[in-house]
Amino acid sequence: MLNPISSGKIAVATNDNIHVTGHVGRCKAFIVFEINGNEIVKKEIRENTFTHHSVGRHDHHEHHHGEGHHHNHQSLIDALSDCSHLIFRSAGWGLIENLRESNITPICTNERDAEIAVKKLMKGELEIIEDAACAHH
């Protein structure tokens, strides 16, 4: 569990703008919740145009590793740089490390509803899964 959060922006990986989704790089969008006090004051949808393998655009022949892959992480991190946390159901270990290096706290959870996940995080009650990395990364 993390300490309660009372202000800032929290991003949630999603495919339907309602639920927390699996692999961050393949999600369709991010819901960015702006919080102030104990309230969600704004909700914004940011389409995932930041990764080369977001939904519908994954080309198995051009799956880059090394510096090129990190560059895609950097695009994602830049797009979420105003967020303090990123909530998801799974992500590669490289992205998790890059998020931490960029002061964005990666949070893997089994909570399905994005808004409930954010509200639980705000109270310090969100259940966090420590082994968040996908096995294939």
Secondary structure as GFF3:
##gff-version 3
##sequence-region A 1 137
A	DSSP	beta_strand	7	14	.	.	.	ID=ss1
A	DSSP	three_ten_helix	24	26	.	.	.	ID=ss2
A	DSSP	beta_strand	29	36	.	.	.	ID=ss3
A	DSSP	beta_strand	39	47	.	.	.	ID=ss4
A	DSSP	three_ten_helix	60	62	.	.	.	ID=ss5
A	DSSP	alpha_helix	67	79	.	.	.	ID=ss6
A	DSSP	beta_strand	85	88	.	.	.	ID=ss7
A	DSSP	alpha_helix	93	101	.	.	.	ID=ss8
A	DSSP	beta_strand	105	108	.	.	.	ID=ss9
A	DSSP	alpha_helix	114	123	.	.	.	ID=ss10
###
